[in-house]
Amino acid sequence: MISVLLVNSYDAREMYAEYLRAHHVGVEAVAVPEAALVTLTAIAPDVIVTDFTFQGSSLDGPAFIRLVRAQPQFQETPVIVVSGYVREEDRRAARDAGADLFLLSPCLPSDLFATIGASVACRAKGERIPWNWPSSSAATNPPGLDRRTRPATGAGGPSPFGAASSAHRTPDRT
């Protein structure tokens, strides 16, 4: 089972966690980076999904990502930022801190699920998913991720989420 550490202070945390769990993804959901750092080593997630800002925390997304990347065992763990902060300097700060992808919020749970799958598939091949900016369309459609054939459908190989999820398919909304 794929495991995800989800760090988000807002209502989206529970929505994403519920959706991912329903699709057979193990999720540890926390509100602030300080709590995430405490549990990080114990859960050793396959992917980290984080917001850019947090209520009740002295850390922002880039500071949290830098602390994660400073730990050798998490230098290659995919980090996905989901945020409404879309200024170029925010995206640059996330990338410079070590984020792999930056998705616009609000982000559909199905899009996050597909992006997690693409990240895990790339890592399984020893690759990192390419940074998805500056192309505005890439924010919800990362490189190598065809919206008509999500990773969970088995496009190009088995689903990284296992057989139970291989029937999941999100219709194209174009």
N, C-alpha and C positions, 0 to 999 in steps of 0.2 A: 504494500500500500504506500502510495506517495504521501509524504508528510509535509505540511505547510505551517510555518509560523506566521500568523497574521497579526500585524500591529496597527491598530486604528482606534482612535478615541471616540469615534462617532458611530452613529447608528448603522452605518454600512458594515461594520465589523460583524455583527450578528447575522446580517443578511448574507454576506459572503461566506461566513462559516457554515451556516445552515445549508446553503446551496452546495458547497464543496463536500460537506459530509454526506449529503444525499447522493452525491456522485462518487462515493467511495474514496474520498481523500481524507486522510487524517489531519485534523486541524487543531492547533493550539492557538487560541485567540486571546490577545491581551490588549489592554487599553493604552499602555505607555511603553516606551522603549526600555525604561529601567526594569520593568517586569519581564520584558522579552530577553534582556541580557542575563537575567537570573536563570531563566529556563532554557536558554539557547543550547548550552552544552548538553544538558540532560536529554533534550528531544532530538538534537542533531537533525534539523529539518532538511528536506530535499530542496525546498524553495522558501524564500522569505518574501512576504508581501507586506509593504509598509506604506503608510501615509507620509506626507511631507511635513505636516505639523501635528501637534498633539496637545490636547487640553490637559493641564495638570502635570506637565513635564518640563524639565529644564533643557531637554534635548529636542532638536528638530530632526527631520529625516536624514539629512546629510551627516550630522554628527553621529546618529545611531548607525548608519551604514559604515562610516569610518571605524567605529568601534567593533562592528562585526568583522570587517575586512582585516582588522589588526590581529584577529585570531587565525592562526595558520589553517586550522581545520575548516574554516568558513570562507577562505579566499576564493574558492571556485563555486560556492553555493549561489545559484541564481537569486538576485534581488530585484524585485519588481516594485516600483513605486506607483501607487494609484493616488492621484491627487488632482484637485481643482486648481492648484497653483501651476499655471501654464506659461508664465513668463519665461523668456529664453534664459534668463539668469537662474531661475529655479531649476529648469531642466539641466543646465550646465552644472549647477551645484550638485545635483543628484548624480550625474554621470561622473563628475570629478571625484565624488565620494566613493564610487564603485558600484552604482546601480547598473543593472543590465538592461532594464526597460523602464519606460515611463508611460503609464496609461492615464488618459484623461478621466477624471471623475466628474459626473457619475459614469461608472463603467458597469455594463451589464455583467451579472455573475457568470453568464455563459461565456462572455469574452474573456473574463479573468481565468475561468476554467481552461479554456482553449490555450491561453497564453502560458499558463502553468504547464500544460501538457507539452507545448512546443519547447519550453525551457528545459524540461526534464529530458525530452527526446534529444535535444542538442547536447546536453551534458552527457547523456549516455553514449554519444558518439565522440566524446572528448572535445566537444566544441562549446563555445559560448554563443548564445543567440545574439545576432548583431543588434547594436544600439538602434532604436527605432525612430530617432529624430534626425533631421529636422522635418522630414516628410509628415505633413499633418495627417494624411490618411494612414500612415504607419502606426499612429497612436493606438488605434483599435484593430489594426491589421499588421502585426509585426512581420518583418521579412521572413519568407519561407512559410507563412501561415496563410493558406488560401481559405477564405471565409466559407467557401462552398464545401470544403473537405477539412473539417477540424481534425486535429491530431487524435481526438477521442474516437473518430470514426474508423481509424486504422489506415488512413491515407498514407501510403508508402510504407506500411508496416504495422505491427501490432500496437495497440493503444498502450501508452505508458501507465494507464490507470487500471489495466487488467480487463479481463473478458466482460466483467459486469458492466463496464462503462462503454464497451465498444458499440453498443446500439445507440448511444446518445448522439444526437445530431441536432445542431442548432440551425434552423433554416436561414438562408441568406436573406438579409433584410434590405437588399439593394433595390 
